[in-house]
Amino acid sequence: MAAEHLLEIRNLKTYFDVRGGVLKAVDDVSFTIEAGETLGLVGESGCGKTVTANSIMRLVPIPPGRIAGGEILFEGVDTLKLSESEMRKVRGNKISMIFQEPMTSLNPVFTVGDQVAEVIQLHKRLSQREIQDRVIEAFRLVRIPAPESRIREYPHQMSGGMRQRVIIAMALSCNPKLMIADEPSTALDVTIQAQILDLMNRLKEETHASILFITHDLGVIAEMAQRVAVMYAGKIMEGADVNTLFIEPKHPYTIGLMSSIPVLGIGKKEKRLSTIPGMVPSLFKLPQGCLFHERCSGAYTECGQLEPPMIDLGDGHIVRCHKYA
Amino acid sequence: MAENNIQKMSLWAKVTRAEDRHPFFDQIEKLFKNRTGVAGLIIISLFALTAVLAPLLSPHDPDENALYDQLKPPVWNEGGSTKNLLGTDDLGRDMLSRLIYGARVSLTLGIVSVGIALICGSILGALAGYYKGWPDNLIMRIMDIILAFPYILLAIVIVAYLGPGLRNAMIAIGIINVPRFARIIRASVLEEYEKDYVTAARAVGANNRRIIFNAIFPNCLAPIIVQASLGFGEAILSGAGLSFLGLGAQPPLSEWGAMIAQGRSMILRAWWVMTYPGIAILLAVLGFNLLGDGLRDALDPRLRD
């Protein structure tokens, strides 16, 4: 392989040993992220998106969790084989994380400036003066007005949107190669959400960092990502570039998701919002065969017996469904 | 209408003003609104001031014997004189001076023993709460064993082992107070551990020591401050208890507990020798307890309205 991916995940398996069995939170997940690209990872709650992100950062608590198999190659190095202290040099420095809850992800007893400064201090050898300059620069980068005075504020003095900007500033402060954004806009209201997404897109242009963007919101994905992977019950069901996925979704699950997006102005009385019947299967009692067959309208008998392989449809469009075999 | 607007505006002004301050000041303000807390603070301030300024305040050398002034009653009793305002003990030493110097001993005892308990307890409790699993079990079971002994009895055992004296009494009281701090801090760390900012700290590459002591620990300070304040009073009481039993401060050091022990045999003849040190202990312990309660009301988020 000549072309090196920034991040390549091969057959990642993250399991949790809990009372009552093994919970396969992430099962055989593979994807790549290229430099400067945004990959969207979509799926319902509990499908393994966050566990995938935490596995990349090695933040899965062990035990009960364990990485049962696979490789996570970041710049060609398997991060799963790094020692804990080597991994600490990667976290926040080369790979950083943006969290879902801006209200609780900042430490309440320190000023926001100190918290950003701490990240720089951990990874770069700089004088206090230079660190402060970098903090102010990072605040400016995320468009926090009056950064010189805002760095002295405490998290409780800031609004949710401002706090999320601080968290993004923290993530950006060491010029990471990859940012993992775990539902960064979910806890914000819609207008702030739009601002933050817009900001992240602009920052990606400015810093050339790649983003792994995790969300359950397909509308957000359309705005942010170049390529999308759809996850269901710990497995990737479909992967494609964003246009292909929205125009020609192939997997019945993706099709179901697309048709359950409400469209403004259409329908009203005559058409109810369509939903996917049934429930996400419990990770303790995964169905035989295709994980989705119980909820799939076009399932054959085969679907309930054989697990479908990942099928390559060309142009980087992959799908895990028997229909396309 | 206009009135309504003004009301709204003043309300707004109040909100923004409160927002600009560090929450620490809100808690200080809350403490000052609490009458018992303020009473405790005043008593303790007087107590601390007395201890610090003892050489200036005391009219006599506390160890100075006066053969002809033995067991003189306080000034307002028959036979008392202005030379010894609170009378003298059986060796003719001035009671007031001894009480004033006794504040020094009690304050030192409180600081040292609470310091020992606070530092050891914080570290042990934080490690137990953070690492869970076997370190938690090991540390907390040892703490349980220490707590299983009657409080003063264990102190006596430790002092008996180390040898009597004020320094060893302080160490003993420190050790028996370790489990209280360890338990409180472990509980707070367990609670804080679940918060997102801990994961966030790990995600920026902080190591465990940094996460425990720089990120989590400052968030656990409120219950520690309260316990330290209450523990201070208790330590003084225990110290006086040990001295009363002859295991703490040794003569001629003027320590309140030892003074009570000394006056015990002559309570019917010279009640003041025993009564004043008793009142001093009572006031000091009361002060710390009142302050502790006030701090609890001000700092404990569960009691916040």
Interface residues (C-beta under 8 A of the other chain):
Chain A: M57 L59 S85 R88 K89 V90 R91 G92 N93 S96 M97 F99 E101 T104 S105 L106 N107 P108 V109 F110 E118 V119 L122 H123 Y154 H156 Q157 I167 M170
Chain B: E19 D20 H22 P23 K195 D196 Y197 T199 A200 A201 R202 A203 V204 G205 A206 N207 N214 A215 P218 N219
